[in-house]
Amino acid sequence: MKIGIDIMGGDYAPAEPIKGVQLYFEQVPDSSVHLLLIGDANASAPYLSLLDNYRHRFTFIEAAEVIGMHEHPTKALKEKPNSSIAVGFGLLLKGKMDAFISAGNTGAMMVGAMYTVKAIEGILRPTIATPMPRLDGKYNFLLDSGINADCKPEHLVQFAEMGSLYSQYVLGIEKPRVGLLNLGEEEGKGNILCQATYPLLKEHGGINFVGNIEGRDVFLDKAEVVVCEGFVGNVLLKMAESIYDIFKVQKGFDDPFLDNFNFEKYGGTPILGINSPVIISHGIAHAFAFRNMIDVAEKIVSTNLVGVLKEYFKQPVA
């Protein structure tokens, strides 16, 4: 298995991505994963010595250009074909690696995903899915968490389907429960989108729909898959991330539940619904996040999630 890493992506690149690779090699000595480190040789040189004992486990691929965090995604990909993101997507498209991870320009990663590897046939809109910590130490799965601000009911139905398949095949949950995020539990509650989506999910024979759930249920054992449009999902995600920053970082509270709000613990989020595995993370990612992103990519590839999604969406919906 070959996993590509954009070592120029993120606010602390290339130091933190390379340190994350080192951490992975140290903690997973028997992995069959071969890493492709994509980046600028000159910028990376001071840190590559950290990997001297693991030369047989990675290949360095030169990419002399970098897409900055505030550059226009489409313009940057077009004008910087030798950037680490563009080179990574090119290798992914050619089948020279099995997955691609980056903490770089999120817009460029989304444009590359949509217009290079492209959406799976039958998928209306790919989605970003994010783990949400639960009180019992497990995670629920929120989607969409940011790339589809305006949605139609059929989009939310597909988010429910993709989230269910991810939970089943990657997370090992036999019959994941799907909840529609709403402002009340009763059927008929909510805005026009929720009211139109509810009966579609209720009548869907291929998912385990448990009805509406409220914001207070997101961190509880109510539904493993929480479905909403990206506007609401992103507001919820950013609020959840602020909990960690306020109570753990600023106020110094020490609690295992709060630790699970640290995004670096799960590393990054998959873009579901495209033809190859792509994992993205925050620009502020440190080594721990990159190390964990490799784990996420490995699980997605080893469980053949993309193949599962392709097979599912070419079949008539139950």
N, C-alpha and C positions, 0 to 999 in steps of 0.2 A: 504494500500500500504506500502511495506517495502523496504527501500532503504539502502543499505550498504555503509559505508564510511570507507575507509582505513585511519585511523587517525595517522598511522605511515608514510604515504607517503608525501614526500616533504621536502624541506630544513628546514622548521620551524615546523616540526611535533614533538610532538603531540599538541603543544600549538595552532597553527593557525587553524588546522582542528576543534579542540574542540571549539575555539572561533567562528568559522564559524557556527557551530551547534547552539551555544548560540544565535548568531545573527539571524539565521533562526527562532528559537523558539520565539524570542522576536518580530520579524516582521511579522510572520505568525502564530498567536495564535490559529487559528481555523482549521489548516491543519489536514487532516486524515492520513498524512504520519507518519509512525513509523520508526525511524532511528536505524540501527544496527551499533554500533561503534566498529570497529574491530582493536584491537591493544594490546600492552603490558600494563598490569595493573599497573606495577610499574612505568613505564615511564609516564603513563597517570594520575596517582593519583594526582599530584599537580594541575591539571587543571580541573579534573572532578567535583570539587566543584562548578565550574561556572554553572553547569547544575543541581544543587540540586533542583531547583524549577520545573524541567521538567522531573523528574524521570519516570513519566508515559509515556513519549513520546519517550524514547529510551531504547535499551538493549545493554549492553556491552558484547562483545564476545572476549575472550582471544585469542591472537595470539602472542606468546612469541618471535618470530623471526621477523627480518626486512630485506628486500632486499634493499641493498644500491643502490644509484643512479648510481654507476659505475660498479656494478657487472654484469657478463654475464647473460643475461635473462634466457636462457634455463637451464643453469647449476644451477642458483640460485633457480629457481622454483622447480627443481628436488631435490636439496640438502636441501631446507628449506621448507618442507611441512607445517610447523607451522607458516610461515610468514603471515603477514596481507594480502598480495596480494593472496597467494595460498589459504588461508582460505576463502577469499572473493569469489574467483572464484568457490571454492567448494560449498559454500552456494548458489551461483547463479545457478550452474549446477543442484543442488538438488531441485531448486524451492523454497528455503526458504527465498529468497528475490527477488524483482522484478527488481532491477537495482543495479549497483555497480559503485562507483566513487572513483578516486584516483589521487593524484598528485605525485605518486611515480615513480619508474623506468619505463619509457615509454616502453622500450623493453620488460620488464616482463609483462606489461599490454597487449601488443600486442600478445605476445606468449600465455598468458592465454586466451585471447579472441579467438585466432585462434585454439588452441589445447584443450581447455576445453569446452567452450560453442560452438565453431566452427562456420563456415560460414553457412549462410542460403543456402539451396539447390538451385542451379541455379546461385548463386553469384560466379563469377570468382575470384574476389578479393575484400575483404572489403576495406573500404576507411575511411580516417579521413576528416571530413568536418569542416571548420572554418568560422565564421562570419567575413565579411569585412565591415567596416563602410562606409556609404555613406554621401554625403554632406547634404542630406535632413533629416539626423538623423536616417534613417533606416539602414538595413544591407543587403548586398548581401552574398551569400553562396559559398565559394571556396572549391572545391574538385577535385583532391586529394591534400592535403596540407602537405604530407610528407612521407607516408609509401610505396608508389609505385613509385619509382624513374624511372623505365623503364616500359612503358605501351604499349599495343597494342590498335588498334582502338576500339575493342569490349569492352575493359576495360573502356575507356572513355565514351562509350555509356551507360554502366551500371552506371557510376558515374553520368551521366546526369539524368538517371532514378531515382536513389536513392535520388539525390539532389532535384529533382522535387517533389518526394513524401514527403520528409522531409519538404520542403517549404510549400507544400499544407496542410498536416495534422497537423504538429507541429506549423508552423508559421502562418497558416491561409491564405496563398496566393492562391487565387482561380486558377489562371492559370500562374504559374511562368514561366518567360522567361529564356531560356537556351542560354548562349553564350559560344562559343569555344574560349579560350584565344589564341591569335595568334599575329603575327607581322604585320598584315595588315587586313583591313576589307574585302577585295575582296575575293571571292571564288577562290580557287587555290593557295592562299598564304600559306607560312609556310613551315615547314619541312615535311618529309614523313609521320610522324604520323598525323599531322594536315590535310594534304591533303587527307589522307585515311579516317580520321574520319569525315570530313565535310559532304560527301555525305550520310554517314550512319545516321547522325543526321538529315540532311535535309529531308531524306525519311522516318524518324521515325514518325509514326502516333500518338504515345502516349505522345510526349513531345512538348512543344512550343519553337521550335528552332528559334532563331533570327539571326543566322549567327556568323561570327567571331567578337570578340571584342578585343581591344588592351589594353595594360597595363594601359593607361590613363583612360580607361573606368571602371576599377574595382571599383572605389570609386563613380561612378555616377549611375544614374537611367537608365541603359542600359539593364541589365540582372540580375535577382535575383539569378540565378545559374550560376556560372563561372566554367567551366570544363577545366582541364589540367592534365598533368602527375605530379607525386609528386615531382620530382626534381624542376620543374619550380614553382610549388605551394609553396614549402617550402621556396625557395629563396624569392618569393613575400611576404609570410607571415612574414619572419624575417625582411625584409625591412620595412613592415608596422609597425611591433612592434618597430623598431628603431625610427620611426617618433615620437612616444609617448615619448620615452626615451630622444631623442635629444631636441625636442622642448618644451615638458612639464616639464620633470624632470630636465634636465640640463640647459635649457635656461629660464625656468619659464614662458613660454607663457600660457596664460589663455584663452581657447577657448573651447566651448562645443563640437565642432567637434573633437578636439584633445583628449578630454576625452574619446571618443568612441573607441580610439585606445588602451586603457588600457584593456588588456585581462581579467582582473579580473571582468570587467563589465558584461561579458557573462560567466565567470567562467571557462568553459571547453568545449571541443569538443567531439561530439559523434563519436564512431566507428560504421559506418553504414555497414550493410550487415552481421551481426552476429546474433545468435539466442536469445540473451538477451541484454538489454540496458547496455552499458558500456560508461562512460564518463571519459575522462582523462584531466589533466590540467598540467601547468608548475610546475616544482619543486619549483619555487620561489613563489608559490601561498600563499596568505595571507587569513585571515578570510573572507573577502568580496568575494573572488573567490570561496571558499568552500560553502558559503551561496548560491551563484548563481548557482553553480553546482547542488545543490539539486533541484533548480527550473527546470533546464534543464532535469534532470532525471525524475522529476514528470510529466513534459509535455510529454515526450516520452512514459512513461508508460500509462498515462491517455488517450492518443490518440491512443494507441495500434499500434504504428508505426511498431514494429517488425512483428506483425500479418499482417499488410498492405503489408509489403515487402515480406513476405512469400507467401501471396496470389498472389501478382503481378508476382513474378518470377517463379511461377509454371504454369503460363498461357503463351501461345504462344505470342511472341512479335508482336505488331501490325505492 
